[in-house]
Amino acid sequence: MNPTALKMDDLPVVRLSPEATVASPSEPIVDTVYMDDVDGGRRAARWLAQQGHRRIAFLGLHTSRELGLAYRWSALREQGWRQAMSELGEPVAGLVFLPRKLPETFSREMETAAAAAKSILGRADITAVVCANDDTAMGLRNVLEESGVPPANRPSLIGFDDAASADGGTLTSMRLPWEDIGRKAAELLFGRASGRLIGPPQHHELPMTLVSRIMIG
């Protein structure tokens, strides 16, 4: 959406977006605020490494061919995972598991993830998985349970969203900073409206919080 269409009566606008805006004489100043998905993926993988894991896979919801704005965050989290694996000196070939097509709806994310996760079965070398979100982790968990993989032989999982219902509240997850995003957006709006904040558009990416719980594996 064109930020100009959002600007009415010369009111300031803050866009919740992972993309920074570029200052232009023909466009209004639009500040942007979002979560740092790359950092989240990197920190999730690092945390698993701190638990002693090295063969850490990534299970995403984007595809290798089309990202789509709806699942760009999944690709950014994969990017962070790749950075962490590079820091560890671990090769990532054969450790990325993606669906053949994007989920048709958000309610089908778990089903989509489960289809992609079937390729992880039989991979005894994989001891942990960074999952694009909690639904993705639950899709993998369901595949492991349905395939009869005993808990002791399952990889450790970490997701994103910190959904209270995920795996009975036992899944380690990255909590998304929605409250902080709202607070920063309000701060920027007030600054622009009051004239205290001037200059080119600002882009802020806020960190997630790791919530450590009981892990599988």
Salt bridges, closest charged atoms under 4 A:
ASP10 OD1 - LYS7 NZ 3.97
GLU19 OE2 - ARG72 NH2 3.02
ASP31 OD2 - ARG192 NE 2.75
ASP37 OD1 - ARG77 NE 2.81
ASP39 OD1 - ARG42 NH2 3.14
ASP39 OD2 - ARG43 NH1 3.75
GLU78 OE1 - HIS62 NE2 2.69
GLU78 OE2 - ARG82 NE 2.83
GLU87 OE2 - ARG46 NH2 2.71
GLU104 OE2 - LYS101 NZ 3.69
GLU104 OE1 - ARG108 NH1 2.80
GLU111 OE2 - ARG108 NH2 2.59
ASP125 OD2 - ARG55 NH2 3.18
ASP125 OD1 - ARG123 NE 2.92
GLU145 OE2 - ARG154 NH1 3.97
ASP162 OD2 - ARG175 NE 2.68
ASP162 OD1 - ARG213 NH2 2.62
ASP167 OD1 - ARG141 NH1 3.05
ASP180 OD1 - ARG183 NH1 2.70
GLU187 OE2 - LYS184 NZ 2.95
GLU205 OE2 - HIS203 NE2 3.24
